[in-house]
């Protein structure tokens, strides 16, 4: 944030001691420390919220990519299934035609004679 060296802090402390006075300086320093701490916590919360939002957006994007891949795979499977069904229908029709063209040979069943 701010680049403040030790010598600059000493100058600020001396000016504060002169302007505020030695009686009120500890209370002002405590209040200033508390305000600085609150500001730091507030900035940390804002950073965490921004990071959460970024992660949420990344997860949503990943979810969309996965959904797209699933939909694409599902469409591909349906297409392949349809092609296989058509191929099986063609083969079944061809097989049925060959079976119809073959002459049917009927054999006589042997007659069983009863022996008494």
BAPABA-422270 format. One record per residue: x, y, z of N, C-alpha, C in turn; residue in one letter; residue number from 1. Coordinates in steps of 0.05 Angstrom, whole numbers, plus 5000, padded with zeros to 4 digits. Example, Ala and Ser with C-alpha at 12.3 -4.5 7.8 and 13.67 -1.06 7.14 Angstrom:
<lozas>
<loza n_c1="5264" n_c2="4886" n_c3="5156" ca_c1="5246" ca_c2="4910" ca_c3="5156" c_c1="5264" c_c2="4934" c_c3="5156" residuo="A" num="1"/>
<loza n_c1="5257" n_c2="4955" n_c3="5142" ca_c1="5273" ca_c2="4979" ca_c3="5143" c_c1="5258" c_c2="5001" c_c3="5157" residuo="S" num="2"/>
</lozas>
This chain:
<lozas>
<loza n_c1="5017" n_c2="4976" n_c3="5000" ca_c1="5000" ca_c2="5000" ca_c3="5000" c_c1="5018" c_c2="5025" c_c3="5000" residuo="X" num="1"/>
<loza n_c1="5024" n_c2="5034" n_c3="5024" ca_c1="5041" ca_c2="5058" ca_c3="5026" c_c1="5069" c_c2="5049" c_c3="5032" residuo="X" num="2"/>
<loza n_c1="5088" n_c2="5062" n_c3="5020" ca_c1="5116" ca_c2="5056" ca_c3="5026" c_c1="5127" c_c2="5077" c_c3="5045" residuo="X" num="3"/>
<loza n_c1="5127" n_c2="5071" n_c3="5071" ca_c1="5135" ca_c2="5090" ca_c3="5091" c_c1="5160" c_c2="5078" c_c3="5105" residuo="X" num="4"/>
<loza n_c1="5181" n_c2="5094" n_c3="5105" ca_c1="5206" ca_c2="5085" ca_c3="5118" c_c1="5205" c_c2="5091" c_c3="5147" residuo="X" num="5"/>
<loza n_c1="5225" n_c2="5081" n_c3="5162" ca_c1="5226" ca_c2="5085" ca_c3="5191" c_c1="5230" c_c2="5115" c_c3="5197" residuo="X" num="6"/>
<loza n_c1="5247" n_c2="5128" n_c3="5182" ca_c1="5252" ca_c2="5156" ca_c3="5187" c_c1="5227" c_c2="5173" c_c3="5183" residuo="X" num="7"/>
<loza n_c1="5211" n_c2="5166" n_c3="5164" ca_c1="5185" ca_c2="5181" ca_c3="5159" c_c1="5166" c_c2="5176" c_c3="5183" residuo="X" num="8"/>
<loza n_c1="5166" n_c2="5152" n_c3="5193" ca_c1="5149" ca_c2="5146" ca_c3="5217" c_c1="5158" c_c2="5162" c_c3="5241" residuo="X" num="9"/>
<loza n_c1="5184" n_c2="5165" n_c3="5245" ca_c1="5194" ca_c2="5181" ca_c3="5267" c_c1="5185" c_c2="5210" c_c3="5264" residuo="X" num="10"/>
<loza n_c1="5187" n_c2="5221" n_c3="5240" ca_c1="5179" ca_c2="5249" ca_c3="5235" c_c1="5149" c_c2="5251" c_c3="5241" residuo="X" num="11"/>
<loza n_c1="5132" n_c2="5233" n_c3="5232" ca_c1="5104" ca_c2="5233" ca_c3="5237" c_c1="5098" c_c2="5232" c_c3="5267" residuo="X" num="12"/>
<loza n_c1="5112" n_c2="5215" n_c3="5281" ca_c1="5108" ca_c2="5212" ca_c3="5310" c_c1="5116" c_c2="5238" c_c3="5325" residuo="X" num="13"/>
<loza n_c1="5137" n_c2="5251" n_c3="5317" ca_c1="5146" ca_c2="5276" ca_c3="5330" c_c1="5125" c_c2="5297" c_c3="5325" residuo="X" num="14"/>
<loza n_c1="5116" n_c2="5300" n_c3="5300" ca_c1="5095" ca_c2="5320" ca_c3="5293" c_c1="5070" c_c2="5314" c_c3="5308" residuo="X" num="15"/>
<loza n_c1="5061" n_c2="5289" n_c3="5310" ca_c1="5037" ca_c2="5282" ca_c3="5325" c_c1="5041" c_c2="5288" c_c3="5354" residuo="X" num="16"/>
<loza n_c1="5064" n_c2="5284" n_c3="5365" ca_c1="5069" ca_c2="5290" ca_c3="5394" c_c1="5067" c_c2="5320" c_c3="5399" residuo="X" num="17"/>
<loza n_c1="5077" n_c2="5335" n_c3="5380" ca_c1="5076" ca_c2="5365" ca_c3="5383" c_c1="5047" c_c2="5375" c_c3="5380" residuo="X" num="18"/>
<loza n_c1="5034" n_c2="5365" n_c3="5359" ca_c1="5007" ca_c2="5375" ca_c3="5352" c_c1="4986" c_c2="5365" c_c3="5372" residuo="X" num="19"/>
<loza n_c1="4986" n_c2="5339" n_c3="5378" ca_c1="4965" ca_c2="5328" ca_c3="5395" c_c1="4972" c_c2="5331" c_c3="5425" residuo="X" num="20"/>
<loza n_c1="4996" n_c2="5328" n_c3="5431" ca_c1="5004" ca_c2="5330" ca_c3="5459" c_c1="5008" c_c2="5302" c_c3="5471" residuo="X" num="21"/>
<loza n_c1="5024" n_c2="5301" n_c3="5492" ca_c1="5031" ca_c2="5275" ca_c3="5504" c_c1="5008" c_c2="5262" c_c3="5519" residuo="X" num="22"/>
<loza n_c1="4988" n_c2="5277" n_c3="5528" ca_c1="4966" ca_c2="5265" ca_c3="5543" c_c1="4947" c_c2="5250" c_c3="5524" residuo="X" num="23"/>
<loza n_c1="4941" n_c2="5261" n_c3="5501" ca_c1="4921" ca_c2="5249" ca_c3="5483" c_c1="4934" c_c2="5231" c_c3="5462" residuo="X" num="24"/>
<loza n_c1="4960" n_c2="5231" n_c3="5460" ca_c1="4974" ca_c2="5215" ca_c3="5439" c_c1="4968" c_c2="5185" c_c3="5441" residuo="X" num="25"/>
<loza n_c1="4970" n_c2="5173" n_c3="5466" ca_c1="4964" ca_c2="5144" ca_c3="5467" c_c1="4936" c_c2="5137" c_c3="5458" residuo="X" num="26"/>
<loza n_c1="4916" n_c2="5153" n_c3="5466" ca_c1="4889" ca_c2="5148" ca_c3="5458" c_c1="4885" c_c2="5151" c_c3="5428" residuo="X" num="27"/>
<loza n_c1="4897" n_c2="5171" n_c3="5416" ca_c1="4896" ca_c2="5175" ca_c3="5387" c_c1="4910" c_c2="5153" c_c3="5372" residuo="X" num="28"/>
<loza n_c1="4933" n_c2="5144" n_c3="5383" ca_c1="4947" ca_c2="5122" ca_c3="5370" c_c1="4931" c_c2="5096" c_c3="5371" residuo="X" num="29"/>
<loza n_c1="4918" n_c2="5091" n_c3="5394" ca_c1="4901" ca_c2="5067" ca_c3="5396" c_c1="4878" c_c2="5068" c_c3="5376" residuo="X" num="30"/>
<loza n_c1="4865" n_c2="5092" n_c3="5375" ca_c1="4842" ca_c2="5095" ca_c3="5356" c_c1="4852" c_c2="5092" c_c3="5328" residuo="X" num="31"/>
<loza n_c1="4875" n_c2="5104" n_c3="5321" ca_c1="4886" ca_c2="5102" ca_c3="5294" c_c1="4893" c_c2="5073" c_c3="5288" residuo="X" num="32"/>
<loza n_c1="4904" n_c2="5058" n_c3="5307" ca_c1="4910" ca_c2="5030" ca_c3="5303" c_c1="4885" c_c2="5013" c_c3="5299" residuo="X" num="33"/>
<loza n_c1="4864" n_c2="5019" n_c3="5314" ca_c1="4839" ca_c2="5004" ca_c3="5311" c_c1="4826" c_c2="5010" c_c3="5284" residuo="X" num="34"/>
<loza n_c1="4827" n_c2="5035" n_c3="5275" ca_c1="4816" ca_c2="5042" ca_c3="5249" c_c1="4832" c_c2="5029" c_c3="5227" residuo="X" num="35"/>
<loza n_c1="4858" n_c2="5028" n_c3="5230" ca_c1="4875" ca_c2="5015" ca_c3="5210" c_c1="4869" c_c2="4985" c_c3="5209" residuo="X" num="36"/>
<loza n_c1="4866" n_c2="4973" n_c3="5232" ca_c1="4859" ca_c2="4944" ca_c3="5233" c_c1="4832" c_c2="4939" c_c3="5219" residuo="X" num="37"/>
<loza n_c1="4812" n_c2="4956" n_c3="5225" ca_c1="4786" ca_c2="4952" ca_c3="5212" c_c1="4789" c_c2="4955" c_c3="5182" residuo="X" num="38"/>
<loza n_c1="4804" n_c2="4975" n_c3="5173" ca_c1="4807" ca_c2="4979" ca_c3="5145" c_c1="4821" c_c2="4955" c_c3="5132" residuo="X" num="39"/>
<loza n_c1="4841" n_c2="4944" n_c3="5145" ca_c1="4855" ca_c2="4920" ca_c3="5134" c_c1="4836" c_c2="4896" c_c3="5133" residuo="X" num="40"/>
<loza n_c1="4820" n_c2="4892" n_c3="5154" ca_c1="4800" ca_c2="4870" ca_c3="5153" c_c1="4780" c_c2="4874" c_c3="5131" residuo="X" num="41"/>
<loza n_c1="4771" n_c2="4898" n_c3="5128" ca_c1="4752" ca_c2="4905" ca_c3="5107" c_c1="4764" c_c2="4899" c_c3="5079" residuo="X" num="42"/>
<loza n_c1="4788" n_c2="4907" n_c3="5075" ca_c1="4802" ca_c2="4901" ca_c3="5049" c_c1="4806" c_c2="4871" c_c3="5045" residuo="X" num="43"/>
<loza n_c1="4812" n_c2="4857" n_c3="5066" ca_c1="4815" ca_c2="4828" ca_c3="5064" c_c1="4789" c_c2="4815" c_c3="5057" residuo="X" num="44"/>
<loza n_c1="4767" n_c2="4824" n_c3="5069" ca_c1="4740" ca_c2="4813" ca_c3="5063" c_c1="4733" c_c2="4818" c_c3="5033" residuo="X" num="45"/>
<loza n_c1="4739" n_c2="4842" n_c3="5024" ca_c1="4734" ca_c2="4849" ca_c3="4996" c_c1="4750" c_c2="4831" c_c3="4977" residuo="X" num="46"/>
<loza n_c1="4775" n_c2="4827" n_c3="4984" ca_c1="4792" ca_c2="4810" ca_c3="4967" c_c1="4781" c_c2="4781" c_c3="4967" residuo="X" num="47"/>
<loza n_c1="4773" n_c2="4771" n_c3="4990" ca_c1="4762" ca_c2="4744" ca_c3="4991" c_c1="4736" c_c2="4742" c_c3="4975" residuo="X" num="48"/>
<loza n_c1="4719" n_c2="4762" n_c3="4977" ca_c1="4694" ca_c2="4762" ca_c3="4961" c_c1="4700" c_c2="4762" c_c3="4931" residuo="X" num="49"/>
<loza n_c1="4719" n_c2="4778" n_c3="4923" ca_c1="4726" ca_c2="4779" ca_c3="4894" c_c1="4737" c_c2="4752" c_c3="4886" residuo="X" num="50"/>
<loza n_c1="4754" n_c2="4740" n_c3="4903" ca_c1="4765" ca_c2="4713" ca_c3="4896" c_c1="4743" c_c2="4692" c_c3="4895" residuo="X" num="51"/>
<loza n_c1="4723" n_c2="4694" n_c3="4913" ca_c1="4701" ca_c2="4675" ca_c3="4912" c_c1="4685" c_c2="4679" c_c3="4886" residuo="X" num="52"/>
<loza n_c1="4680" n_c2="4703" n_c3="4878" ca_c1="4666" ca_c2="4708" ca_c3="4853" c_c1="4681" c_c2="4697" c_c3="4829" residuo="X" num="53"/>
<loza n_c1="4707" n_c2="4702" n_c3="4829" ca_c1="4723" ca_c2="4692" ca_c3="4807" c_c1="4722" c_c2="4661" c_c3="4806" residuo="X" num="54"/>
<loza n_c1="4725" n_c2="4648" n_c3="4829" ca_c1="4723" ca_c2="4619" ca_c3="4830" c_c1="4696" c_c2="4609" c_c3="4821" residuo="X" num="55"/>
<loza n_c1="4675" n_c2="4624" n_c3="4830" ca_c1="4648" ca_c2="4616" ca_c3="4822" c_c1="4644" c_c2="4618" c_c3="4792" residuo="X" num="56"/>
<loza n_c1="4655" n_c2="4640" n_c3="4780" ca_c1="4653" ca_c2="4643" ca_c3="4751" c_c1="4668" c_c2="4620" c_c3="4737" residuo="X" num="57"/>
<loza n_c1="4691" n_c2="4613" n_c3="4747" ca_c1="4707" ca_c2="4591" ca_c3="4735" c_c1="4691" c_c2="4565" c_c3="4737" residuo="X" num="58"/>
<loza n_c1="4679" n_c2="4560" n_c3="4760" ca_c1="4663" ca_c2="4535" ca_c3="4763" c_c1="4639" c_c2="4535" c_c3="4744" residuo="X" num="59"/>
<loza n_c1="4626" n_c2="4558" n_c3="4741" ca_c1="4604" ca_c2="4559" ca_c3="4722" c_c1="4613" c_c2="4554" c_c3="4694" residuo="X" num="60"/>
<loza n_c1="4636" n_c2="4565" n_c3="4686" ca_c1="4647" ca_c2="4560" ca_c3="4660" c_c1="4654" c_c2="4530" c_c3="4656" residuo="X" num="61"/>
<loza n_c1="4666" n_c2="4518" n_c3="4676" ca_c1="4673" ca_c2="4490" ca_c3="4675" c_c1="4647" c_c2="4473" c_c3="4673" residuo="X" num="62"/>
<loza n_c1="4627" n_c2="4481" n_c3="4688" ca_c1="4601" ca_c2="4466" ca_c3="4687" c_c1="4589" c_c2="4468" c_c3="4658" residuo="X" num="63"/>
<loza n_c1="4591" n_c2="4491" n_c3="4646" ca_c1="4581" ca_c2="4495" ca_c3="4619" c_c1="4597" c_c2="4477" c_c3="4599" residuo="X" num="64"/>
<loza n_c1="4623" n_c2="4477" n_c3="4602" ca_c1="4640" ca_c2="4460" ca_c3="4585" c_c1="4632" c_c2="4431" c_c3="4588" residuo="X" num="65"/>
<loza n_c1="4629" n_c2="4422" n_c3="4612" ca_c1="4622" ca_c2="4393" ca_c3="4617" c_c1="4595" c_c2="4387" c_c3="4606" residuo="X" num="66"/>
<loza n_c1="4576" n_c2="4405" n_c3="4610" ca_c1="4549" ca_c2="4401" ca_c3="4599" c_c1="4550" c_c2="4399" c_c3="4568" residuo="X" num="67"/>
<loza n_c1="4566" n_c2="4417" n_c3="4556" ca_c1="4568" ca_c2="4417" ca_c3="4527" c_c1="4580" c_c2="4390" c_c3="4518" residuo="X" num="68"/>
<loza n_c1="4601" n_c2="4381" n_c3="4531" ca_c1="4613" ca_c2="4355" ca_c3="4524" c_c1="4594" c_c2="4332" c_c3="4527" residuo="X" num="69"/>
<loza n_c1="4578" n_c2="4333" n_c3="4549" ca_c1="4559" ca_c2="4311" ca_c3="4554" c_c1="4537" c_c2="4311" c_c3="4532" residuo="X" num="70"/>
<loza n_c1="4527" n_c2="4335" n_c3="4525" ca_c1="4507" ca_c2="4337" ca_c3="4504" c_c1="4519" c_c2="4328" c_c3="4477" residuo="X" num="71"/>
<loza n_c1="4544" n_c2="4335" n_c3="4471" ca_c1="4557" ca_c2="4327" ca_c3="4446" c_c1="4560" c_c2="4296" c_c3="4446" residuo="X" num="72"/>
<loza n_c1="4568" n_c2="4285" n_c3="4468" ca_c1="4572" ca_c2="4256" ca_c3="4470" c_c1="4545" c_c2="4242" c_c3="4467" residuo="X" num="73"/>
<loza n_c1="4524" n_c2="4252" n_c3="4480" ca_c1="4498" ca_c2="4240" ca_c3="4478" c_c1="4488" c_c2="4241" c_c3="4449" residuo="X" num="74"/>
<loza n_c1="4492" n_c2="4263" n_c3="4435" ca_c1="4483" ca_c2="4265" ca_c3="4407" c_c1="4499" c_c2="4245" c_c3="4390" residuo="X" num="75"/>
<loza n_c1="4525" n_c2="4242" n_c3="4396" ca_c1="4542" ca_c2="4224" ca_c3="4381" c_c1="4532" c_c2="4195" c_c3="4385" residuo="X" num="76"/>
<loza n_c1="4526" n_c2="4188" n_c3="4410" ca_c1="4516" ca_c2="4161" ca_c3="4416" c_c1="4490" c_c2="4156" c_c3="4402" residuo="X" num="77"/>
<loza n_c1="4471" n_c2="4175" n_c3="4402" ca_c1="4446" ca_c2="4172" ca_c3="4389" c_c1="4450" c_c2="4168" c_c3="4359" residuo="X" num="78"/>
<loza n_c1="4468" n_c2="4183" n_c3="4347" ca_c1="4474" ca_c2="4181" ca_c3="4319" c_c1="4485" c_c2="4153" c_c3="4312" residuo="X" num="79"/>
<loza n_c1="4504" n_c2="4144" n_c3="4328" ca_c1="4516" ca_c2="4118" ca_c3="4323" c_c1="4495" c_c2="4096" c_c3="4327" residuo="X" num="80"/>
<loza n_c1="4478" n_c2="4099" n_c3="4347" ca_c1="4457" ca_c2="4079" ca_c3="4352" c_c1="4438" c_c2="4078" c_c3="4328" residuo="X" num="81"/>
<loza n_c1="4431" n_c2="4101" n_c3="4318" ca_c1="4413" ca_c2="4102" ca_c3="4295" c_c1="4426" c_c2="4089" c_c3="4270" residuo="X" num="82"/>
<loza n_c1="4452" n_c2="4094" n_c3="4266" ca_c1="4466" ca_c2="4082" ca_c3="4244" c_c1="4467" c_c2="4052" c_c3="4247" residuo="X" num="83"/>
<loza n_c1="4472" n_c2="4042" n_c3="4271" ca_c1="4473" ca_c2="4013" ca_c3="4276" c_c1="4446" c_c2="4000" c_c3="4271" residuo="X" num="84"/>
<loza n_c1="4425" n_c2="4014" n_c3="4280" ca_c1="4398" ca_c2="4003" ca_c3="4276" c_c1="4392" c_c2="4001" c_c3="4247" residuo="X" num="85"/>
<loza n_c1="4399" n_c2="4021" n_c3="4231" ca_c1="4394" ca_c2="4021" ca_c3="4203" c_c1="4410" c_c2="3998" c_c3="4190" residuo="X" num="86"/>
<loza n_c1="4435" n_c2="3995" n_c3="4198" ca_c1="4451" ca_c2="3973" ca_c3="4187" c_c1="4440" c_c2="3946" c_c3="4194" residuo="X" num="87"/>
<loza n_c1="4431" n_c2="3943" n_c3="4218" ca_c1="4419" ca_c2="3917" ca_c3="4226" c_c1="4393" c_c2="3912" c_c3="4211" residuo="X" num="88"/>
<loza n_c1="4377" n_c2="3933" n_c3="4206" ca_c1="4352" ca_c2="3930" ca_c3="4191" c_c1="4358" c_c2="3921" c_c3="4163" residuo="X" num="89"/>
<loza n_c1="4379" n_c2="3933" n_c3="4151" ca_c1="4387" ca_c2="3925" ca_c3="4123" c_c1="4396" c_c2="3896" c_c3="4123" residuo="X" num="90"/>
<loza n_c1="4413" n_c2="3889" n_c3="4142" ca_c1="4423" ca_c2="3861" ca_c3="4143" c_c1="4400" c_c2="3841" c_c3="4148" residuo="X" num="91"/>
<loza n_c1="4382" n_c2="3849" n_c3="4166" ca_c1="4359" ca_c2="3831" ca_c3="4172" c_c1="4342" c_c2="3828" c_c3="4147" residuo="X" num="92"/>
<loza n_c1="4337" n_c2="3849" n_c3="4132" ca_c1="4321" ca_c2="3848" ca_c3="4108" c_c1="4335" c_c2="3830" c_c3="4087" residuo="X" num="93"/>
<loza n_c1="4361" n_c2="3833" n_c3="4084" ca_c1="4376" ca_c2="3816" ca_c3="4065" c_c1="4375" c_c2="3787" c_c3="4074" residuo="X" num="94"/>
<loza n_c1="4378" n_c2="3782" n_c3="4099" ca_c1="4377" ca_c2="3754" ca_c3="4109" c_c1="4349" c_c2="3742" c_c3="4105" residuo="X" num="95"/>
<loza n_c1="4328" n_c2="3758" n_c3="4109" ca_c1="4301" ca_c2="3749" ca_c3="4105" c_c1="4296" c_c2="3742" c_c3="4076" residuo="X" num="96"/>
<loza n_c1="4307" n_c2="3758" n_c3="4058" ca_c1="4304" ca_c2="3753" ca_c3="4029" c_c1="4318" c_c2="3726" c_c3="4022" residuo="X" num="97"/>
<loza n_c1="4341" n_c2="3721" n_c3="4033" ca_c1="4355" ca_c2="3696" ca_c3="4027" c_c1="4340" c_c2="3672" c_c3="4038" residuo="X" num="98"/>
<loza n_c1="4329" n_c2="3675" n_c3="4061" ca_c1="4313" ca_c2="3654" ca_c3="4073" c_c1="4288" c_c2="3648" c_c3="4056" residuo="X" num="99"/>
<loza n_c1="4276" n_c2="3668" n_c3="4046" ca_c1="4252" ca_c2="3665" ca_c3="4029" c_c1="4258" c_c2="3651" c_c3="4003" residuo="X" num="100"/>
<loza n_c1="4282" n_c2="3656" n_c3="3992" ca_c1="4289" ca_c2="3645" ca_c3="3966" c_c1="4297" c_c2="3615" c_c3="3968" residuo="X" num="101"/>
<loza n_c1="4305" n_c2="3606" n_c3="3991" ca_c1="4313" ca_c2="3578" ca_c3="3995" c_c1="4288" c_c2="3560" c_c3="3995" residuo="X" num="102"/>
<loza n_c1="4290" n_c2="3538" n_c3="3980" ca_c1="4267" ca_c2="3520" ca_c3="3980" c_c1="4265" c_c2="3506" c_c3="4007" residuo="X" num="103"/>
<loza n_c1="4241" n_c2="3501" n_c3="4015" ca_c1="4236" ca_c2="3487" ca_c3="4040" c_c1="4235" c_c2="3457" c_c3="4035" residuo="X" num="104"/>
<loza n_c1="4252" n_c2="3442" n_c3="4047" ca_c1="4253" ca_c2="3413" ca_c3="4044" c_c1="4239" c_c2="3401" c_c3="4069" residuo="X" num="105"/>
<loza n_c1="4219" n_c2="3386" n_c3="4063" ca_c1="4205" ca_c2="3373" ca_c3="4086" c_c1="4212" c_c2="3344" c_c3="4086" residuo="X" num="106"/>
<loza n_c1="4219" n_c2="3335" n_c3="4109" ca_c1="4226" ca_c2="3307" ca_c3="4112" c_c1="4203" c_c2="3293" c_c3="4126" residuo="X" num="107"/>
<loza n_c1="4200" n_c2="3269" n_c3="4119" ca_c1="4180" ca_c2="3253" ca_c3="4132" c_c1="4191" c_c2="3243" c_c3="4158" residuo="X" num="108"/>
<loza n_c1="4175" n_c2="3245" n_c3="4178" ca_c1="4183" ca_c2="3236" ca_c3="4204" c_c1="4181" c_c2="3206" c_c3="4205" residuo="X" num="109"/>
<loza n_c1="4199" n_c2="3192" n_c3="4217" ca_c1="4197" ca_c2="3163" ca_c3="4218" c_c1="4173" c_c2="3155" c_c3="4234" residuo="X" num="110"/>
<loza n_c1="4161" n_c2="3134" n_c3="4225" ca_c1="4137" ca_c2="3123" ca_c3="4238" c_c1="4146" c_c2="3104" c_c3="4260" residuo="X" num="111"/>
<loza n_c1="4137" n_c2="3107" n_c3="4283" ca_c1="4144" ca_c2="3089" ca_c3="4304" c_c1="4123" c_c2="3067" c_c3="4306" residuo="X" num="112"/>
<loza n_c1="4132" n_c2="3044" n_c3="4308" ca_c1="4114" ca_c2="3021" ca_c3="4310" c_c1="4113" c_c2="3012" c_c3="4339" residuo="X" num="113"/>
<loza n_c1="4088" n_c2="3008" n_c3="4347" ca_c1="4085" ca_c2="3000" ca_c3="4375" c_c1="4088" c_c2="2970" c_c3="4377" residuo="X" num="114"/>
<loza n_c1="4104" n_c2="2961" n_c3="4394" ca_c1="4107" ca_c2="2932" ca_c3="4398" c_c1="4093" c_c2="2925" c_c3="4424" residuo="X" num="115"/>
<loza n_c1="4077" n_c2="2905" n_c3="4421" ca_c1="4062" ca_c2="2896" ca_c3="4445" c_c1="4072" c_c2="2869" c_c3="4455" residuo="X" num="116"/>
</lozas>
